[in-house]
Amino acid sequence: MSELHGCQLCPRLSHYRSEQKQKYPDYHCLPVAGFGAAAPRLLIVGLAPGLHGANATGRPFTGDASGGVLFQTLHRFGFANMSSSRSQGDGMQLCGCRITNAVKCVPPQNRPNGEEIRNCNPYLRDEIFGLQTGSIVLALGAIAHRAVLQALGRRQAEMPFRHGAEHRIPGQLQLVDCYHCSRYNFNTGRLNRIMFDRIFERIVELAR
């Protein structure tokens, strides 16, 4: 993953990062690598860095609303030592868990296009194939779900996205689907705390 830091595969994203760096000189504004346990049993895959979250802090889900929900939940279920994370130096540690994104660079309007998702997929593939056999991948949203299947060489029609769905990939891992824990999904009622907790209750069962 060392080449991730200087990645320029996506001209639109590279240009957008440069624009944001001019507006916010203190922001990270580079590709954002995954973080957490080196050999996790749970890999959480989000969409992409948020403009004022991971793009600012340089760490997935750190410093934005969706990260607030995620870290509270991870702490409650024993996957994190703290219930919130605002910066890289805040002492957050993940236990048996790692967090990453399908696309490593912040996209305009939080919408990466198909080419950008494909360009970034080898990085996700490396993370997935570094997992132990039987590990769990939690896909937050349909784009993350499709990116995981692409990394695994699986057909989308074979394993469609559905909140709460579980897909067993023989000899490899278990894929669990969940709506993204975004502020939009919580505000519209698509996802709520009870639904999100149930996903993690099931993940704990599968991890046993």
C-alpha positions in Angstrom: 0.0 0.0 0.0 3.0 2.3 0.0 2.2 3.6 -3.5 -1.2 4.7 -2.3 0.1 8.0 -0.9 1.2 9.3 -4.3 -1.6 7.7 -6.4 -2.6 9.8 -9.4 -4.7 7.3 -11.2 -7.9 9.4 -11.2 -7.4 12.9 -12.7 -10.8 14.2 -11.4 -10.0 13.1 -7.8 -6.5 14.4 -7.9 -7.7 17.8 -9.2 -10.4 17.9 -6.5 -7.9 17.1 -3.8 -5.6 19.9 -5.0 -8.5 22.3 -5.0 -9.4 21.4 -1.4 -5.8 21.7 -0.3 -5.8 25.3 -1.5 -9.0 26.0 0.4 -8.0 24.1 3.5 -4.2 24.1 3.8 -4.3 22.1 7.1 -6.3 19.2 5.6 -4.8 15.9 4.7 -6.1 16.0 1.1 -4.3 12.8 0.0 -5.4 9.2 -0.4 -6.6 7.9 2.9 -5.2 4.4 3.9 -7.1 2.0 6.1 -6.4 1.8 9.8 -6.8 -0.7 12.7 -5.6 -4.2 13.5 -2.9 -5.6 11.2 -4.6 -9.0 11.2 -8.3 -8.2 11.8 -11.2 -10.6 11.9 -13.5 -7.8 10.9 -12.9 -5.4 7.9 -15.3 -2.5 7.6 -15.6 -1.0 4.1 -17.1 2.4 3.7 -17.6 4.5 0.5 -14.9 7.2 0.4 -13.3 9.9 2.7 -15.7 12.7 3.7 -14.6 16.2 2.7 -14.4 17.5 6.3 -13.8 14.1 7.9 -11.2 11.6 6.7 -10.0 14.0 3.9 -9.2 16.4 6.7 -7.8 14.0 9.3 -6.2 11.4 7.1 -8.0 8.5 8.8 -11.2 6.7 7.7 -14.4 7.9 9.4 -12.4 10.2 11.7 -13.9 13.6 12.4 -17.3 13.3 10.7 -20.9 12.4 11.7 -20.9 8.9 10.3 -17.7 8.2 12.2 -19.4 9.3 15.4 -22.0 6.7 15.0 -19.5 4.0 13.9 -17.0 4.5 16.7 -19.7 4.6 19.4 -21.0 1.3 18.1 -17.5 -0.3 17.8 -16.7 0.8 21.3 -20.0 -0.7 22.6 -19.3 -4.0 21.0 -15.7 -4.3 22.1 -14.0 -3.4 18.8 -12.6 0.0 19.9 -11.1 1.4 23.1 -12.9 4.8 22.7 -16.4 5.9 21.7 -15.3 8.8 19.5 -12.4 9.9 17.3 -11.7 13.4 16.0 -8.0 13.2 15.0 -5.2 10.7 14.4 -3.5 11.5 17.6 -6.5 11.0 19.9 -5.5 7.5 21.1 -8.1 5.5 19.2 -7.2 1.8 18.9 -9.3 -0.8 17.1 -9.4 -4.4 18.5 -9.6 -7.2 15.9 -11.1 -4.7 13.5 -9.9 -2.6 10.6 -11.6 0.3 8.7 -11.1 1.3 5.1 -13.0 2.7 2.1 -13.8 1.4 -1.4 -12.4 4.7 -2.8 -9.4 6.2 -1.0 -9.7 9.8 -2.2 -12.5 12.3 -1.4 -14.8 12.6 -4.5 -16.9 15.7 -5.4 -20.4 15.5 -3.9 -19.2 12.3 -2.2 -19.9 10.4 -5.5 -17.0 8.5 -7.1 -17.7 7.3 -10.6 -17.3 3.8 -11.9 -13.8 4.3 -13.3 -12.6 5.7 -10.0 -14.0 2.7 -8.1 -12.3 0.3 -10.5 -9.0 2.2 -10.3 -9.0 2.0 -6.5 -10.1 -1.7 -6.4 -6.6 -3.2 -6.3 -5.9 -1.5 -3.0 -9.1 -2.9 -1.5 -8.3 -6.3 -3.0 -4.9 -6.3 -1.2 -6.7 -5.5 2.1 -9.3 -8.3 1.6 -6.8 -10.9 0.6 -4.7 -10.1 3.6 -7.5 -11.3 5.9 -7.5 -14.6 7.7 -9.8 -17.3 6.3 -13.2 -17.0 7.8 -13.0 -13.3 8.5 -16.0 -11.0 8.2 -16.3 -8.0 5.8 -18.9 -5.4 6.6 -19.9 -3.4 3.5 -21.5 -0.1 4.4 -23.7 0.6 1.4 -24.2 -0.7 -2.0 -21.1 0.8 -3.6 -18.9 -0.7 -0.9 -20.7 -4.1 -1.4 -20.1 -4.0 -5.2 -16.4 -3.0 -4.7 -15.9 -6.0 -2.3 -17.4 -8.4 -4.8 -15.3 -6.9 -7.6 -12.2 -7.4 -5.5 -13.2 -11.0 -4.9 -14.0 -11.6 -8.6 -17.7 -12.3 -7.9 -20.7 -11.3 -9.9 -23.0 -8.7 -8.5 -26.2 -10.6 -9.6 -24.9 -13.6 -7.6 -24.9 -11.7 -4.3 -27.2 -8.6 -4.5 -26.9 -5.9 -1.8 -29.6 -5.9 0.9 -29.4 -4.5 4.4 -28.7 -7.3 6.8 -27.9 -9.8 4.0 -25.1 -12.3 4.6 -23.0 -13.8 1.8 -20.7 -16.7 2.5 -17.8 -16.9 0.1 -16.5 -20.5 0.4 -12.9 -20.8 1.7 -12.5 -17.0 2.0 -14.8 -14.9 4.2 -18.3 -13.8 5.1 -19.7 -10.6 3.7 -22.4 -8.7 5.7 -24.4 -5.8 4.2 -25.5 -2.7 6.0 -26.8 0.7 5.0 -24.1 3.3 5.3 -24.2 5.0 8.7 -24.3 8.4 7.1 -26.1 11.4 8.6 -28.4 11.3 5.5 -29.5 7.7 6.2 -30.2 8.4 9.9 -32.0 11.7 9.1 -34.3 10.0 6.6 -34.9 6.9 8.8 -33.4 4.4 6.4 -31.1 3.4 9.2 -31.4 3.8 12.9 -29.4 2.8 16.0 -31.4 -0.4 16.6 -30.9 -1.6 13.1 -27.2 -0.7 13.2 -26.7 -2.5 16.6 -28.4 -5.6 15.2 -25.8 -5.8 12.4 -23.1 -5.8 15.0 -24.9 -8.3 17.2 -24.8 -10.6 14.3 -21.2 -9.9 13.5 -20.2 -10.8 17.1 -22.2 -14.1 16.6 -20.4 -14.8 13.4 -17.0 -14.0 14.8 -17.5 -16.6 17.5 
